[in-house]
Amino acid sequence: MRVLAAMSGGVDSAVAAARAVEAGHDVVGVHLALSRMPGTLRTGSRGCCTIEDSRDAWRACDILGIPYYVWDFSERFKEDVVDDFVAEYAAGRTPNPCMRCNERIKFAALLEKALALGFDAVCTGHYAKVVQDPDGNPELHRAADWAKDQSYVLGVLTHEQLKHSLFPLAETPSKAEVRAEAERRGLSVANKPDSHDICFIPDGDTRGWLEKRIEMSEGDILDVDGERIGSHSGANAFTVGQRRGLKLGTPAADGKPRFVLEIRPKQNEVVVGPEHLLAIDEMRGIKVSWAGLPIPEAGTGEEFDCMAQVRAHGDPVAARARVDTSDGAPHLVVRLVEPMRGVAPGQTVVLYQGTRVLGQATIDSARSALRPDLAAVDG
């Protein structure tokens, strides 16, 4: 099988490519240049697409004895990931850029180009598993190492994309084993730190980065009764569940911390309140997609049992879900058995049954039984 190995310059993609070679595939390595102005060096575990990363990917391919190329996807990355990130925050939503990157870059633009060049599959270092059902259709499942499982950020993959996806690290029991294998193979990235945070904001200062791209203006911070208790320099830079950076001049009556409960971009207002009011009972999602073939209930509108996960490393929560098509476009309605804390419009909810990923949706609104006066937190 002809395999295109996406080489980030990290240890996971290097070992994944090595295993693809060892399995007898005809492998070619490619590094995606996603930044128009790549830095020379990484800052610890921050940043990506640096010259250092490109060189690390080249060295890995050289040791593996496979061809190596660099493909410039910086324009597509800016439009589909960075600009989308800015637009979502400008609208008062909290986006997940890793989901957009996997959806539109690594498994759309990259896979599309790979197939056009005659490759059979794209190989990555994601910790996730593709399983064939009895009829030979691909299903996406969690990896063996749940601590490193990345099936959440792959929940946007479609049936056709899964047919051409290869995840050689699926059964690896731990990241320590991957590093040990890299060292045995002589790969220089064996002890390279993992990347964290948002790759295109290497210093980790999301608010400062956004302030340079979104027009910010001073507005009011309100409590749940609508009373003004402070001011902010721009509502768009806040996110639901945030505690730091509020700088409230009026202490809460009970002396406990307050958290962002709602962002109102049109009014330029931020609503804050006690932590227990972050609990959400129901979510409605748009841009619904199914990882592999959809389950039968997706077409009938019937409720089905599942587990709902809202963050890459968040705990899944038992839920009942259904697809609502009453207003034309399909909406995913997810009712949580136990409330989930700090859900924000713009985030992605991914549904599971056991280890299988069913699909995902972008959260458009979230509801809480504890807040009847603010029943709908809409994006």
N, C-alpha and C positions, 0 to 999 in steps of 0.2 A: 504494500500500500504506500502511495506517495503521501508524505506527511510534511506539512509546514509547521515548524516549531516556533511559536512566539517566544522570543528570548528577551526578557525584561532586563537581564543583567543580574538577576538575583539567583539564589541557590535553588529555589523550587523549580523555576523554568529550566535551569541547567540540568537538574537531575531528571526532570520529566523528559527532556530531549534525549538524555543518555539512555533512559529506559526504552524510548521509542526506537533508538538505533539498535539496542540490544535485542529488541523483539523482532528485528529483521526488516523494519520499514526503511524505505528510501526517504531519508530525512534531510530537509533544508532548513537552516535557522534564519530567522528574520527578526530584527530589532525595529520596533516602531518608534520613529522620532515624532513625539507628540508635542514638543515645545518648540516654538519658533526661535527662542533664544535660550538654548540649554546652558545651564551652568557648568563650570568645569568640574566641580566636585560636589558630592552630596554633603549634607550636614547631618552626620550620624544616620538616623533612621528616617530622616525627612527628605522629601524631594524625590523626583524621578526624572527619567529622560535626560540625564546628565551625560556629559562626555565620558565620565567614569563608568556609567552603566553600559554605554555602548561598547566601551573597550572590554568590560567584563564579559559581555555577551559574546564578543568576537573571540576572546581567549577561550571561553568554554567551547565554542564551535570548533576552534582550532584543535583543542585536545580531543574532541569527539571525532574529528576528521570529517566534518560535514561542511558544505558550502554555507557562507554567511552573507547576508544582505541587510541593508538599512533601508526601510521604506518610510518616506516622509508623509505622515498622516496629520501634520500639525494643523493644516487648514480645517480638515474635517473635525479634528478634536476640539478646536476652538469653537466652531459653529455648534457642534452637537453636544458638547459637554460643558465647556467653560461658559459660553454665552447662555446656554440653558440654565446653568447654575445661577448666573447673575439675574436672569429674567424671573426665575422662581423666587429668589429672595426679594426681588423688587415687588413681587405680587404678594408677599407676606407668607410664602410657603417655605418649607425646609426640604430641599432636594437631596438626593443621594447620587453624587457624581459617579461613584463606582458602578452603580446599576446602569447609568446612561453609557458609561464607557464600554461595559461588557455588551450592552444591547446594540449600540450604534457603531462602535469601533472594532472591538476584538471579534465579535461574532456577527457582524453585518458587513462593514467595509472590508475587514481583513479576510473573512471567510469568502465573501463574494469575489475578491481578487484571487484568492487561492484556488477556488473552483474554476475560475476563468483560465487560470494557468495550468490546469490539469491535475491539481492536487486532490486527494480523496478526503483529507481531514486536516483540521487545525489542532495542534497539540499545545496545551498550556499547563502551567504548574499549579492550577487550581486544585484545591482539596474537595473533590466532589466525584460522583460516580454515575456513569451511564449504564443502565441495566436494560436488557432486552426483555420485553414481555413475551408470552407464549407465541404471539403472532409475529415476533421479530421487530416490534415497534420500540423505539427508545424511550426510556423513562429516566428522569433525573432524580438521583437519590443523594442522601448525605454521605460524606466520606466516613471511613472507618474511625478516624480521629475527630471526634465531635468538637474537641477544643479548637481545632484548626479548620473545621468544616466551613466551606465557602459556598455551599449550595444556595444560600440566601441571595448572594449577589449574582448568581447565575439563574435566578428564578425567571428572568425575562427571556430566556432562550426558548425558541420555538421548536416544534417537532422537526422541521427540516434542518435547523441548525444543530440539534442534538444528533441527528444522523451523521453529521460530519465533525463531531467533537470528540477529542481524545484527552482523557485525564489520567495519565499514568500514575499519579500519586494517590489514587482513590482508596487503595487498600493499605496505605502506609499507616502504621499505628501511632507514629509521633513525628514531630518536626525534628527531634533529636536524631532519629534514624536517617532522615533525609540529609542532615548535615554530616553525619558520620559516613554516609554513602558518598557524598560529594568529596569528602576528604580522601576516601579510599580511591576514588577515581582521579584524584589529582586536580580537582577543580578548585581554582583559587577563591571562589565565592563561598566556600564551605562555611566560613564564619562571618560572612557579611550580614550586617543587621537587616531585619525585616523593615520594609517601608510602612509607615503609619501616617494617619491623618490624610488630608486632602493633598494629592500629589502636586497640584499646581499652586498650592499655597505652602511652600516649604518651611516658612518660619512659624506656621501654625496660627498666625494672627488673622483669623477669618474676618473679624469685624473690620480691622484696619484695611484688609484687602478689599472688602466690599465698599468701604467708604470712598475709595478711589474710583469706583465704577458705578455707584448708585447715588443719586442726589439725595442727601440726607437733610432733614430739617427737624428742628426741635418740636416736640409734642408732649402730650400728657401721659403720665402713668396713673391708671385708675385702679381702685380696689373693686371687689365684686359688687359693691353697692353703687358704683359709679362715681365715688368721691375721688377727687384729684389728690394724690399723695406724693407726687413727684413729677419730674420731667426727664426726658431722654433726648438724645441728639439724633435719633433716627429709628423709627420702629422696624424698618426693614432688616436691620442687623440682629434682631432678637429672634429667638426660637422658643417654642413651647417647651416648658420644663426647665428653662434657664433660671439660674439663681444668681450667678455672679454678674457684676456690672450694672445692677439696677440703681445703686446709689440713692436709695430712698431716704428722704429726710424725715419721714414720719414712721416711727416704729409700730409694729403690729401690736394690737391690744394684748395678745397672749405672749408677746416677746419672741415668737418663733419666726424662722425665716419665711420669706414669701418667694413664690416662684411665678414665672410667666405662664398664665393660663390661656391667653388669647392675644393674637396680633391683629390689629385692624388697620391695614395699610391705607385704605381710602381716608379714614379719619386721622391717620398717623397717631394712633393710640395703642398703648400696651396695657393689658389687664393682668393684674397680679393677685395672688391669693395664697392660702395655706396649701401645703403639699398634698393633703388628702383630696383636694379638688382637682388634682391632675388625673384622677382615676377615670378611665374611659370605658364605656360599656358596649358601644357600637361604632363601627366605622363604615363609611361608604367609599368605594374606590372606583376610579375611572381608568381608562387605558388598560383594560383587562386583557391578559394573555395567559395561555396555558403552556406549561413546560411538557412537551410531548403531546399526545392526543388528549383532548379534554375528557373528563369523566362524564358519564351520561347525564348527571344532574345539571351540568353546565348548559345543556340545551333544553331542559324541561323546566327550569326555575325552581325545582325542589330543593329543600334545605339538605345539607349534608354535614356530617361531623368532620372536624378537621382540627389542626393546630395552627394558630396564627402567630407569625413572627414579624416584628416591625423593625428590628435592628440586626445588623450583621452578626453580632454576638449576643443578641438579646435572648431571653428565655421564651420559648414558645408557650402560648396560652391556649387551653381548650376553647373551641368556638363552634358555632353553627353558622354556616354560610350559604348564600344563594345568589343567583344571578337575576337581577331585576332589569327587565327591558321595557317597563311601563312607559318610559318617556323616550323610547327610540333606541338610543345608544345603550349598550349593556353596562350596568353598574354592579359591582360586587358588594353585597351587604354582608357584613361580618358581625355577628352578635357574640360577644365574649362571655364565657361561662364565669370567669373571674375577671374583674376589672384590670385593665392594663394602664400603667402610669405614663404620662407624658407623651401622648400620641399627637403628632403635628401634621396638618395638611401638607402634602408634598412628599411625605415619607412613603416608603413602599411597604405594603403588607404582602407577605409571602405565605401561602397556605401549604400545609403538609398533611399527609396521611401516613403515619408511621415514619419511615425514612424517606418516603417519596415526596418530591416537590410537585404539587398540583399546578400551581400557577401564581400569578401576582397581579396587583393593581396599585395604582398611585392613589393614596388617600386624599379624598376630596373634602370630606367632612368627618368629624368625630363627635359623638354625643355622650353625655354623662348624666346619669340619673340623679347625681348629687348636685347638679347645677341646672335646675329647671328654668332659671331666668336667663341662662346662657346655654340653652339646650343644644344648639348647633354651633360648633366651631368650624366655620367654613373657610376654605382657601379661596 
